[in-house]
Amino acid sequence: MNFTELKDFLDEKVRLYNQLNFIESDPIQIPHRFQLKEDIEISAFFSATFAWGNRKMIINKLNDLMNRMGNSPFDFVMNYSDEEFEKIESFKHRTLNSMDLDFYLKSLRNIYEQHNGLEDAFQFKKEETDSFHAIERFRKLFLEIPHEIRSEKHLSSPAKNSAAKRLNMFLRWMVRFDNQGVDFGIWNSVSASQLVCPLDVHSGSVARKLGILNRKQNDWKAASELNLNLKKFDSEDPVKYDFALFGLGVFDGFSKL
């Protein structure tokens, strides 16, 4: 395919998968249950954090967590203390255990109390063309309270060459806005042009097959390479193509053809 054909193909797939029925089988369904901005942010943050592995299992774990939080995540976070630990003590999702979750809850409370919430914690600057520095600033704030070193592994770092797929996905959910109703677009301080397309095994395989990603490892260098190429198709909203790449990989089995 030439440039125009490839752009038309990807745009068509974005239209196909960027639909409300996408929500039904995706972890993004969890924050869609809420109306309060902070409830959406917190439930979306956990939904993105848990997003590795089988999607049905991820959604089940998120339902479990929301139930433990009384289905009021912001209220639970702001009132969380050591006395509340018994409510999450038995929780575990893959390698994330109750001690990690305890730290996450306390750190989120600190971010809302001391740093004006999750949106301000990322601190995107107008001159920045991607999410690298915003994610690193967020990690610095998130990790500023006492915690076990093991808990840091669940918060990826672009500075350590991680693709930071889950944090970039969370940012896509919060920042992107269109009329399709999948992404929330509740953060007006950030431009979609500053976002980086979430890179995982599915989107990476499809991107390589399409010739828009050459790097073999799914790391930050690969995410940056992919994003630069996606910006050639749409400089203002490159991450919309996450719908196309993910959909082609998961639903169409494109990378296996």
Residue pairs with C-beta under 8 A, 6 or more apart in sequence:
1 9
1 210
3 232
6 210
6 211
6 212
6 233
7 233
10 210
10 233
10 241
10 244
11 233
11 244
13 243
13 244
13 247
13 248
14 240
14 241
14 243
14 244
16 244
16 247
17 243
17 244
17 246
17 247
17 251
18 178
18 180
18 182
18 240
18 243
19 180
19 182
20 180
20 181
20 182
22 28
22 182
22 243
22 247
23 29
23 32
23 182
25 55
26 55
27 47
27 48
27 50
27 51
27 55
27 58
27 59
27 62
28 44
28 47
28 173
28 182
29 59
30 43
30 44
30 46
30 47
30 59
30 62
30 63
30 66
31 39
31 40
31 41
31 43
31 44
31 47
31 173
31 184
33 43
33 66
33 71
34 40
34 43
34 73
36 74
37 186
38 73
38 74
38 112
38 117
39 72
39 73
39 74
40 184
40 186
41 74
41 117
41 118
41 119
41 174
41 186
42 73
42 74
42 77
42 108
42 118
43 62
43 66
43 73
44 170
44 173
44 174
44 184
45 108
45 118
45 170
46 62
46 65
46 73
46 104
47 58
47 62
47 170
48 166
48 167
48 169
48 170
48 173
49 96
49 104
49 154
49 166
49 170
50 58
50 61
50 62
50 93
50 96
51 58
51 165
51 166
51 169
52 58
52 94
52 166
53 94
58 93
61 93
64 91
65 88
65 91
65 101
66 73
68 87
68 88
68 91
69 76
69 77
69 87
70 76
74 112
76 84
76 105
77 105
77 108
77 109
77 112
78 109
78 112
78 113
80 105
80 106
80 109
85 98
85 102
88 98
88 101
88 102
88 105
89 98
90 98
91 97
91 98
91 101
92 98
95 153
95 154
96 154
99 148
99 150
99 151
100 148
100 150
100 151
100 154
103 145
103 147
103 148
103 151
104 151
104 154
106 145
107 142
107 143
107 145
107 147
108 118
110 144
110 145
111 117
111 118
111 121
111 141
111 142
112 118
115 121
115 141
118 174
119 174
119 187
119 189
119 190
120 189
121 137
121 138
121 141
121 142
122 131
122 134
122 135
122 137
122 138
122 171
122 190
123 134
123 137
123 138
124 131
124 134
124 189
124 190
124 191
124 194
125 133
125 134
128 134
128 194
129 193
129 194
130 194
130 195
130 196
130 224
130 227
131 158
131 164
131 167
131 168
131 171
131 194
131 195
131 196
132 158
132 159
132 196
132 220
134 171
134 190
134 194
135 156
135 157
135 158
135 164
135 167
135 168
136 157
136 158
136 159
138 167
139 155
139 157
142 155
143 152
143 155
155 167
156 162
156 163
156 164
156 165
156 166
156 167
157 164
158 164
158 220
161 219
161 220
161 221
162 219
162 220
163 198
163 199
163 200
163 218
163 219
163 220
163 222
163 223
164 196
164 220
164 223
165 198
165 199
165 200
165 218
165 223
166 198
168 195
168 196
168 197
168 198
168 199
168 223
168 239
169 198
169 242
171 190
171 195
171 196
172 183
172 195
172 197
172 198
172 239
172 242
173 183
173 184
174 183
174 184
174 185
174 186
174 187
174 190
175 183
175 185
175 187
175 190
175 191
175 192
175 194
175 195
176 183
176 184
176 185
176 192
176 195
176 237
176 239
176 240
177 183
177 184
177 185
177 192
178 185
178 240
182 243
191 236
192 236
192 237
192 238
192 239
192 240
193 231
193 235
193 236
193 237
193 238
195 238
195 239
196 223
196 224
196 227
196 239
197 203
197 223
197 226
197 227
197 230
197 238
197 239
197 241
197 242
197 245
198 239
198 242
198 246
199 207
199 218
199 222
199 223
199 226
200 218
200 246
201 218
201 249
202 245
202 246
202 249
202 250
202 255
203 226
203 242
203 245
203 246
203 249
204 213
204 218
204 222
204 226
205 249
205 255
206 245
206 248
206 249
206 254
206 255
207 213
207 226
207 229
207 245
208 214
208 216
208 255
209 254
209 255
209 257
212 226
212 229
212 230
213 222
213 225
213 226
213 229
214 225
215 221
215 222
215 225
216 222
227 238
227 239
230 238
230 239
230 241
231 238
233 241
234 240
234 241
248 254
248 255
249 255
